[in-house]
Amino acid sequence: MNIHIIAVGSMKRGPERELFDDYAGRFRQLGRQIGFRGLTETEVASGGGLDAEAHRLLAKLTSGTRAIRLDEYGGAYKSEAFANHLSTWKDAGEGDLVFLIGGASGYGRAIEDAVPQTMAFGQATWPHRLVRVMLAEQLYRAVSILSGSPYHKA
């Protein structure tokens, strides 16, 4: 299964980019060993309003792809449960899994309708750059759990 992160806005060089790249690299290395084919990141331009951003996000989705919207009102998963979901989807033959990260104002109605499944990192509102880092870390943690690596100390 390939995992894709599609985010509104760009992340410039700096500590958040370095952390994201570190965790994404760790995921790619360990994930390949247990059947995850890759992790990609795509950025779409911000601005023009929610509908314009929604249109740009939708243009990046392919039909039949499982997609999850990161949203502060979404369901929160414990790390073990998140790992189990990833494993189940991979083992069921899901080809691609997409995580969407909206812009500063959230998502347009078209995205909310097209991608009803949501996920949150708790009840707090997080800066979008940190959400990318947190998602990359949780993806790495998930493959660590699935592979029996000592990274996750429950």
C-alpha positions as CSV (number, residue, x, y, z in Angstrom):
1,M,0.0,0.0,0.0
2,N,1.2,3.5,-0.9
3,I,0.5,6.3,1.5
4,H,0.1,9.8,0.2
5,I,-0.2,13.1,2.2
6,I,-1.9,15.9,0.3
7,A,-1.7,19.2,2.0
8,V,-2.9,22.7,1.3
9,G,0.0,25.1,1.4
10,S,3.8,24.6,1.4
11,M,6.2,23.8,4.2
12,K,9.4,25.8,3.8
13,R,12.8,24.7,5.1
14,G,13.0,24.8,8.9
15,P,12.6,22.6,11.9
16,E,9.1,21.3,10.9
17,R,10.4,20.3,7.4
18,E,13.4,18.5,9.0
19,L,11.2,16.6,11.4
20,F,8.7,15.7,8.7
21,D,11.5,14.5,6.4
22,D,13.1,12.5,9.2
23,Y,9.9,10.6,10.2
24,A,8.9,10.1,6.6
25,G,12.3,8.6,5.8
26,R,12.1,6.3,8.8
27,F,8.6,5.2,7.7
28,R,9.8,4.5,4.2
29,Q,12.7,2.4,5.4
30,L,10.8,0.3,8.0
31,G,7.5,0.3,6.1
32,R,9.0,-1.3,3.1
33,Q,10.1,-4.3,5.2
34,I,6.5,-5.0,6.2
35,G,4.7,-4.3,2.9
36,F,4.1,-0.5,2.7
37,R,5.4,0.6,-0.7
38,G,6.0,4.2,0.0
39,L,5.1,7.6,1.4
40,T,4.6,10.7,-0.8
41,E,3.8,14.3,0.0
42,T,2.0,16.6,-2.4
43,E,1.3,20.3,-1.7
44,V,-1.5,22.2,-3.4
45,A,-1.6,26.0,-3.4
46,S,-3.5,27.8,-0.7
47,G,-5.7,30.8,-1.3
48,G,-8.8,31.6,-3.3
49,G,-11.2,30.4,-0.7
50,L,-12.3,27.1,0.6
51,D,-14.0,26.1,-2.7
52,A,-10.8,26.7,-4.7
53,E,-8.7,24.8,-2.3
54,A,-11.3,21.9,-2.3
55,H,-11.1,21.8,-6.1
56,R,-7.3,21.6,-6.0
57,L,-7.4,18.8,-3.4
58,L,-10.1,16.9,-5.3
59,A,-8.0,17.1,-8.5
60,K,-5.3,15.1,-6.7
61,L,-7.6,12.3,-5.6
62,T,-8.1,9.2,-7.8
63,S,-11.3,7.2,-7.7
64,G,-11.3,4.2,-5.5
65,T,-8.6,5.5,-3.2
66,R,-9.3,5.4,0.5
67,A,-9.0,9.0,1.8
68,I,-9.0,10.4,5.3
69,R,-9.4,14.0,6.2
70,L,-7.4,15.3,9.1
71,D,-9.9,17.4,11.0
72,E,-10.1,18.7,14.6
73,Y,-13.6,17.2,14.8
74,G,-12.6,13.8,13.6
75,G,-12.1,10.7,15.6
76,A,-8.9,10.2,17.6
77,Y,-7.1,6.9,17.5
78,K,-4.7,5.5,20.0
79,S,-1.4,4.6,18.2
80,E,-2.0,0.8,18.4
81,A,-5.5,1.2,16.9
82,F,-4.1,3.4,14.1
83,A,-1.4,0.8,13.4
84,N,-4.1,-1.9,13.3
85,H,-6.2,0.1,10.8
86,L,-3.2,0.6,8.5
87,S,-2.4,-3.1,8.7
88,T,-6.0,-4.1,8.0
89,W,-6.2,-1.8,5.0
90,K,-2.9,-3.0,3.6
91,D,-3.7,-6.7,4.1
92,A,-7.1,-6.1,2.5
93,G,-5.3,-5.0,-0.7
94,E,-5.9,-1.3,-0.5
95,G,-3.6,0.2,-3.1
96,D,-3.4,3.8,-1.9
97,L,-4.3,5.6,1.3
98,V,-4.5,9.4,1.2
99,F,-4.4,11.7,4.1
100,L,-5.7,15.2,3.4
101,I,-4.6,18.3,5.4
102,G,-6.7,21.3,4.7
103,G,-5.8,25.0,4.8
104,A,-6.0,27.4,7.7
105,S,-9.7,27.8,7.3
106,G,-10.5,24.1,7.0
107,Y,-12.2,22.3,4.1
108,G,-14.7,23.3,1.4
109,R,-18.0,21.5,1.3
110,A,-16.9,19.4,-1.7
111,I,-14.1,17.8,0.2
112,E,-16.3,17.2,3.3
113,D,-18.8,15.4,1.0
114,A,-16.2,13.5,-1.0
115,V,-14.1,12.4,2.0
116,P,-16.3,11.8,5.0
117,Q,-13.8,9.7,7.0
118,T,-11.9,12.0,9.4
119,M,-9.2,11.7,12.0
120,A,-7.9,14.1,14.6
121,F,-4.9,14.4,16.8
122,G,-6.9,15.2,19.9
123,Q,-9.3,18.0,20.6
124,A,-6.8,20.9,20.2
125,T,-6.4,22.8,17.0
126,W,-2.9,22.3,15.6
127,P,-0.9,24.4,13.2
128,H,-0.9,22.7,9.8
129,R,2.9,22.3,9.6
130,L,2.8,20.5,12.9
131,V,0.0,18.3,11.8
132,R,2.2,17.1,8.9
133,V,5.0,16.3,11.3
134,M,2.6,14.6,13.7
135,L,1.1,12.5,10.9
136,A,4.5,11.4,9.7
137,E,5.5,10.5,13.2
138,Q,2.3,8.4,13.8
139,L,2.9,6.6,10.5
140,Y,6.4,5.8,11.6
141,R,5.1,4.7,15.0
142,A,2.5,2.5,13.3
143,V,5.0,0.6,11.3
144,S,7.2,0.4,14.4
145,I,4.3,-1.2,16.3
146,L,3.5,-3.6,13.4
147,S,7.1,-4.7,13.0
148,G,7.8,-5.1,16.7
149,S,10.4,-2.3,16.7
150,P,11.2,-0.9,20.2
151,Y,10.4,2.7,19.1
152,H,6.8,2.4,20.6
153,K,7.0,1.8,24.3
154,A,3.4,1.2,25.4
